[in-house]
């Protein structure tokens, strides 16, 4: 049987995939942040990981696949407070809508759906591990990760840290490379915001610590495959690496990501229709390609568009 090759975002190369344990794959997918309804661009990522998951199973691998639901972050906290409801009630309808959409698209369920708010204790324990190794420092009731302590910070996103002032901090969950600073692991509560009373004080987790803690609980300290939108490479996945490897001293081994982009040769409405047709056909691995050819033959799209969108299904997944 031909070897399986995947695109490794860390190295920028297509590499042979070899899991840590023969015949088994431990895979983590960064799922949706349920502050609102997911859009077609989000589902591009989840359809990719579904195709990869199905192909791995077809090749005989036993999967332990985890996908998280981020149900606490800056936007959720703010929106829930504005609506006058707790965050669990606020996110409930968006979680259900996501599950409904996955069913419509015939996206195979992972072995574990996990919610961030169910794992606050694990996040606190991971922060304590980082505290013990001097990767953190307090500030105004919050706890920050000291990126200067982690020499390999930036290896995934290829960020240039030259000129960044030591001790400069960023409190937002999402920010651009130009704003790279020490980031918040634990955030002090603000008036009217939801918070937890914990061993490290009152507050709530930063976005990035959530995935590190949950991945470790269900998959161990080193993964085989980590998938997610390419828009998450910085700061989210960069910070995941810093947190996890800082705590464990082991490589997180991020080996594959899915580009969260639409194909250049296909419009979003066409993409949506292709996904629906693909799922209606039973979600077969080759069903999408057949539908692209059928649409080209019917004159709905050009043959070039059909080829372009077919290629897009393999981008980020290598030669699957």
N, C-alpha and C positions, 0 to 999 in steps of 0.2 A: 504493500500500500504506500502511495506517495506520502512524503512527509508534509506536515501541516506547517504553514508559514503565516506569521502575523506581523503587522506593522507595529513596531515598538516606538512609541512617541518619545521615549527617553533618549534613544539613540538615533532616531530618525531613519531607521533601517528596517527592511523586511527580514525577519529572522526565523529560524526554525523554532517551533514551539515544543518545549519539553517540560511537562509538569513536574513538580517536585516528587510526587508519588505516581509511579506508573499506573496508568489507567484511570486516574482520578484528577479532577480539575476543581480548584477552589476559585470561584469567580465572584467579584463584587461589582455591582452596577450602581452608580450614583443615580438615584431615582429623582422624581419631581419634588420641587419645593411647592407645597400645596397652599400657596397664598392666593392662587387664582386658578382658572382652568388652564390645562396644558394646551399648547398649540401644535400645529403640524411640524414645526421645526423640532420641538421636543420629541415627538414620536418618530422622527427620523432616527434619532439616537436609539430609541427603544426597539424599533424594528430591526436596526442593525444588530443589537445584542441578542435579539430573538433569533435571527438567522444564524448568528455565531453559536448560540446555545443549541439550536436544533442540529447544526452541523457537527458539533462536538459529540452529541448523543449518537448521531448517525455513525460517527467514527468509533463508537463503542466506549466513550469515556463515561464514567460515573460523575455526575455533577453535584457539587454543593454550591448553589448559586444564591447569593443574597442581593436583594434590592431594597434600598431604604426609602422611606418617605420622610422628607424633611418637613416636620410640622411645627418647628419653632425656628424663627430667624427674625431679622430686623423687620421685614415687611409684614410677617404674620403678627408679630407683637404689636406693631403700630396699627394694622388694620383691625385686629381684634379689639384693641382698646378703643378705637374710633367707633366700632360697632356696639361696644358695651357688652361683649360676650367673652367667655373664656376661650383660649386658643383651640381647645379640643372641639368645642362647638363650632367655632369659626371655620376650621379646616375640614370638618366632616363632609360637607357637600362636595368639596373639591377632591377629597380622597375617593369618594364614591364615583364621581364623574371620571376620575382616572381609571378606576377598575372597569367601569362600563366601556370606556374607550379601548382599553386593552382587550377586552372581550370582543368588541367589534372588529378589531384589527387581528384577532386570533393570535395575540401575543401570549406565548406560553408562560405560565406562572413560575417564578423561581421557587426554589425549595423554601426560601424564607422571605416573606414581606415583613419589614421591621420599621417601627416608628421611632423617631428620635426621642420623643417625650417618654417613651417606655424604657429609656436607657440612660437616664440622668446619673444614676449611681456609677455606671461604667465610665462615663465621661469624667466624673469627679475623681475616680480612682486613677485614671490615666493622667489627669492633670497633677495629681499627687506624685506619680512616678516621675513626671517631668520636673516637678519642684525638687525632688530628692537629688536630681542630677543637675540642678542649677540652670535649667533651661528657661526658667520663668522669673518674673519679678512682679510685685504688686504695684498698683497705681490707681488711686482714687476709688478703691473698693473693687477694682477689676484685677484680673491676672493676665499678664501678657507673655507671649513667647519671644525670647531673645534670639533673633535670627542670626546675630553675629556669633552665637555659640555653636551654630550648625554650619560648618565650613562648606558643605555641599548645597547650601540653599541657592536655588536658581537653576539647578542642573536640568530640571524638566522643561521649564519655560525659557531657559537661556537668557535670563534676566541679568542685566549688568548692575551690580550693586555698588559700583564705584561712586563715591560721593554721598552715599546715604549716611545721614547723621546717626551715630550710635544713640540708642534710647528713644529715637523718634517713633511715635506710635500711630496706629490707625485703628479706629473703633468700628468702622463699617464692616459688614460681612463681605461686601463686594467692592472691589476697587481695581484700578488699572495698574500696570507695571510701574508707571511713573510715580505712583503713590505707595510703592512697596515700603513697608515699615514693620516694626514689631507688631504682631497682631494679637487680638484678644482671644484668649482661651476661655475665659469666664468673665461675664459682664455684670457689673454692679447694677442692682435694680434702680429703675427710675420711677418717680411717682405715677401710679396708675398702671404700671406694667406688671405682667405676670412674672413671678419668680419662684425659685425653690430655696428652701432652707437646707443647707448641706454642711458637710464637714469642712469645706473650704470657704464657708460663708454664704450669705444670701445672694441670689443672682440667677443667671441663666447661662447656658453654654453659648460659646461662639459657634458659628456655622461649621468651621473646619474640624473642630475636635469631635464633632458628632460622628462623622464617617470613620475616623481612625478608631474610635472606641468600639463602634458597632462591628466593624470588619474584624477586629481582633477577637471579639467575643464569639463570633460564629465561624470564623475561618482560620483563626490562629494569627501569629505575628508576621507571617509572610504569605502573600497571596500568589496565585498563578497568573490570574488575569484581572485587571481592573478596567472596566469600561465606563465611558461617560462622554458627554459632549466635549469637543475640543475647546469650547468657550470656558470650560471649567479648569483647563490646564493651569491657568493662573487667575486668581490666587489659590483656588480651592485645592487642586491636586498637589500643587507645589507645597502648600502648607500641610497637607496630609502626610507627605513624605517626611517633612521636617519633624512633625509630631511623632509619627510612628517610629521612624528610625532613631530619633533622639531618645525615645523611651526604651526601645528594645535593643538598639545597637545592631539590628539586623536589617537587611534590605527589604523594603516593602515590595519590590519586584513588580513595579507597574509595567506591564508588557503590552497592553493594547488599549487604544482609545477609539471612540467613534466620532468622526467629524460631525459637528452639529450644524451642518450647512446644507443648503439645497443644491442639487446638481445645476450647473450653469446652463445646461441645455434644456431645462424642463421647468415650467412654471409651477408655482405652488398648487394651483387648482388641479393641474395634471398629476402632480405628485400625490395629492390626496386621493384622486380617483384611482391611481395605480395601486396605492396601499389598500384601498377598499376592495378592488378587484382581486388583489393577491389574497386577502383574507377570505373573500367569498369563495375563492377556488380551493379553500381548505388549508391555506397557509403552507403549501408545499414549497420546498426550497427553490425549485426551478419555476414555480408558477408565475413569479413576477416577470421573469425574462420572457416567458411565453406571452404574457399579456402585453408587454412592451412591443413585441413583434406584431401581435394582432392589431394593436392600435396603429402601428406604422402602416401595416397593410391596408387598414381601413381608411387611411388618410387623416387620422386624428392628430398624428404627430409625424415628424419626419423620421426617416431611418436613423439620421444622425442623433436625434433626440433619444430614440429608443436605445441606441448603443451607449449614449452618454449616461442615461439613467441606469442602465444595466451595470455600467462600470461603477457608478456611485454606490451601488449596493455592496461592492467589495472594498471600497476605499476605507481604510482604517482597519479592515479585517484581513488584509493581505490576500493570499491566494486560496481563499476558501471557496 
